[in-house]
């Protein structure tokens, strides 16, 4: 399966951003996301507007780098991010991808306020809404609906990581790739081969062989 050139990536982001602008504002997109779990009342919606701030990220821009304390929890309005660690040999290991209507953060650093071992980088030009650590705790304490919403978000992320660990120890590379396409169907042609291979723990060349085998 051939990759889409970068100008198609950019066009996709521009089209997505335009569609969101025609339909709803970024903060309204976030409110609708929360409403999919426990609907927010008027005061809770006002707090979302007050405490979340918008940030535009260029392609290959970082919202977190190793050694920094993760100060924000990020909701992705448009675009795509990868979270990865770098080993002593300088090799990147992708741990997570996240795109529209998903969250990304180094939760250990965010809650412990210790330096992160992770990087979070934009694969495409992106727009996020971010909230600071103290502001999120304020929402948890004063509006329990947010506590319940984020508990569901965190539990689902934990389940995804647990399933990935099980796949790594019990599934073939081909099975892991098929699972990846099921989990991230909209991202298969938006993420470079090298990044997908890193996530699967294989070489880009072996990934190409798997794709050719599936196609034929």
C-alpha positions as CSV (number, residue, x, y, z in Angstrom):
1,X,0.0,0.0,0.0
2,X,1.7,3.3,-1.1
3,X,1.9,6.2,1.2
4,X,0.1,9.5,0.4
5,X,2.6,12.3,-0.4
6,X,2.9,15.1,2.2
7,X,0.9,17.6,0.3
8,X,-2.0,15.3,0.5
9,X,-1.4,15.1,4.3
10,X,-1.5,18.9,4.4
11,X,-4.6,19.0,2.2
12,X,-6.3,16.5,4.6
13,X,-5.6,18.7,7.6
14,X,-6.8,21.9,5.8
15,X,-10.0,20.1,4.7
16,X,-10.5,18.8,8.2
17,X,-9.9,22.2,9.8
18,X,-12.2,23.9,7.4
19,X,-15.0,21.4,8.0
20,X,-14.6,21.9,11.8
21,X,-14.7,25.7,11.4
22,X,-17.9,25.4,9.3
23,X,-19.5,23.0,11.8
24,X,-18.3,24.1,15.3
25,X,-15.5,25.9,17.1
26,X,-12.7,23.9,18.7
27,X,-14.0,24.4,22.2
28,X,-17.5,23.3,21.1
29,X,-15.9,20.2,19.6
30,X,-14.4,19.4,23.0
31,X,-17.8,20.1,24.7
32,X,-19.5,17.7,22.3
33,X,-16.8,15.1,23.1
34,X,-17.6,15.4,26.8
35,X,-21.3,15.2,26.1
36,X,-20.7,11.8,24.6
37,X,-20.0,10.5,28.1
38,X,-21.7,12.7,30.7
39,X,-23.4,15.7,29.2
40,X,-22.2,19.1,30.6
41,X,-24.5,21.7,32.1
42,X,-24.2,25.4,31.4
43,X,-21.7,26.2,34.2
44,X,-19.5,23.2,33.3
45,X,-19.4,24.3,29.6
46,X,-18.4,27.8,30.8
47,X,-15.5,26.3,32.8
48,X,-14.3,24.4,29.7
49,X,-14.3,27.7,27.8
50,X,-12.4,29.4,30.6
51,X,-9.8,26.7,31.4
52,X,-8.9,25.2,28.0
53,X,-6.7,27.2,25.7
54,X,-6.1,26.6,22.0
55,X,-2.6,26.0,20.5
56,X,-1.6,25.6,16.9
57,X,1.3,23.2,16.3
58,X,3.4,23.0,13.1
59,X,4.4,19.7,11.5
60,X,7.3,18.2,13.5
61,X,6.6,20.6,16.4
62,X,6.8,19.3,19.9
63,X,4.3,19.7,22.7
64,X,6.6,17.8,25.1
65,X,10.2,16.8,25.0
66,X,12.3,14.5,27.2
67,X,13.5,16.2,30.4
68,X,10.6,18.6,30.5
69,X,7.7,18.3,33.0
70,X,4.4,17.6,31.2
71,X,2.3,20.6,32.3
72,X,-0.8,20.0,30.1
73,X,-3.3,17.5,29.0
74,X,-4.0,17.8,25.3
75,X,-7.2,17.3,23.3
76,X,-6.6,17.0,19.6
77,X,-9.0,19.1,17.5
78,X,-7.2,18.4,14.2
79,X,-4.0,16.7,13.2
80,X,-2.0,13.8,14.5
81,X,0.7,13.2,17.1
82,X,3.1,10.5,18.1
83,X,4.4,9.8,21.6
84,X,7.8,8.2,21.6
85,X,10.9,7.4,23.7
86,X,14.5,7.4,22.5
87,X,16.9,4.6,23.7
88,X,20.6,5.1,24.6
89,X,21.5,4.3,21.0
90,X,19.3,7.1,19.7
91,X,16.6,4.9,18.2
92,X,13.0,6.1,18.5
93,X,10.3,3.8,19.9
94,X,6.7,4.9,19.2
95,X,4.3,4.2,22.1
96,X,1.1,5.9,20.9
97,X,-0.5,7.7,18.0
98,X,-3.4,10.1,18.6
99,X,-5.6,12.1,16.1
100,X,-8.8,14.0,16.1
101,X,-11.0,13.8,19.2
102,X,-8.4,11.9,21.2
103,X,-6.2,12.9,24.1
104,X,-2.5,12.7,24.5
105,X,-0.1,13.4,27.5
106,X,2.6,11.8,29.5
107,X,0.4,11.0,32.4
108,X,3.2,9.9,34.7
109,X,5.0,13.3,34.3
110,X,1.7,15.2,34.3
111,X,0.5,13.9,37.7
112,X,3.9,13.3,39.4
113,X,5.3,16.6,38.1
114,X,8.6,14.8,37.4
115,X,10.6,15.2,34.2
116,X,9.3,13.2,31.3
117,X,11.1,10.4,29.4
118,X,8.9,11.0,26.4
119,X,8.6,13.2,23.4
120,X,5.2,14.2,21.9
121,X,5.6,15.4,18.3
122,X,3.1,16.5,15.7
123,X,3.1,14.3,12.6
124,X,0.9,16.9,10.8
125,X,0.1,20.5,11.3
126,X,-2.3,20.3,14.3
127,X,-4.6,22.2,16.6
128,X,-5.0,21.2,20.2
129,X,-6.9,22.4,23.3
130,X,-4.8,22.2,26.4
131,X,-5.5,22.4,30.1
132,X,-3.0,22.8,32.9
133,X,-2.5,20.3,35.7
134,X,-3.9,22.6,38.5
135,X,-6.9,23.6,36.4
136,X,-7.7,19.9,35.7
137,X,-7.5,19.1,39.4
138,X,-9.8,22.0,40.0
139,X,-12.4,20.6,37.6
140,X,-12.1,17.1,39.3
141,X,-12.7,18.6,42.7
142,X,-15.5,21.1,41.9
143,X,-17.3,19.3,39.1
144,X,-17.3,15.5,39.6
145,X,-18.7,15.0,36.1
146,X,-15.2,15.8,34.7
147,X,-13.6,13.3,37.1
148,X,-16.0,10.6,35.8
149,X,-15.3,11.6,32.1
150,X,-11.6,11.5,32.5
151,X,-11.7,8.2,34.4
152,X,-13.4,6.7,31.4
153,X,-10.8,8.3,29.0
154,X,-7.9,7.0,31.1
155,X,-9.4,3.5,31.5
156,X,-9.8,3.2,27.8
157,X,-6.1,4.2,27.2
158,X,-5.0,1.7,29.8
159,X,-7.0,-1.0,28.1
160,X,-5.4,-0.1,24.7
161,X,-1.9,-0.3,26.2
162,X,-2.6,-3.6,27.9
163,X,-3.9,-5.1,24.6
164,X,-0.8,-3.8,22.9
165,X,1.5,-5.5,25.4
166,X,-0.4,-8.8,25.0
167,X,-0.1,-8.5,21.2
168,X,3.7,-7.9,21.4
169,X,4.2,-11.1,23.4
170,X,1.7,-13.3,21.6
171,X,1.1,-12.1,18.1
172,X,3.0,-12.2,14.8
173,X,4.1,-9.0,13.1
174,X,1.4,-9.4,10.5
175,X,-1.2,-9.9,13.2
176,X,0.0,-6.7,14.9
177,X,-0.2,-4.7,11.7
178,X,-3.7,-6.0,11.0
179,X,-4.7,-4.9,14.5
180,X,-3.1,-1.5,14.0
181,X,-5.1,-1.0,10.8
182,X,-8.3,-1.9,12.8
183,X,-7.4,0.5,15.7
184,X,-6.2,3.4,13.5
185,X,-8.1,2.9,10.1
186,X,-8.0,6.7,9.3
187,X,-4.3,7.0,10.1
188,X,-2.8,4.2,8.0
189,X,-2.2,6.5,5.0
190,X,-1.4,9.6,7.2
191,X,1.5,8.1,9.1
192,X,4.9,7.4,7.4
193,X,5.9,3.7,7.1
194,X,8.9,4.3,9.4
195,X,6.6,5.5,12.2
196,X,4.2,2.6,11.9
197,X,7.2,0.1,11.8
198,X,8.6,1.7,15.0
199,X,5.2,1.3,16.7
200,X,5.0,-2.3,15.6
201,X,8.6,-3.1,16.6
202,X,9.7,-4.1,13.1
203,X,11.8,-2.6,10.3
204,X,10.2,-0.5,7.5
205,X,11.4,-3.1,5.0
206,X,9.6,-5.9,6.9
207,X,6.5,-3.8,7.1
208,X,6.5,-3.3,3.3
209,X,6.7,-7.1,2.9
210,X,3.7,-7.6,5.2
211,X,1.7,-5.0,3.2
212,X,2.5,-6.7,-0.1
213,X,1.6,-10.0,1.3
214,X,-1.8,-8.7,2.5
215,X,-2.5,-7.0,-0.8
216,X,-1.6,-10.2,-2.9
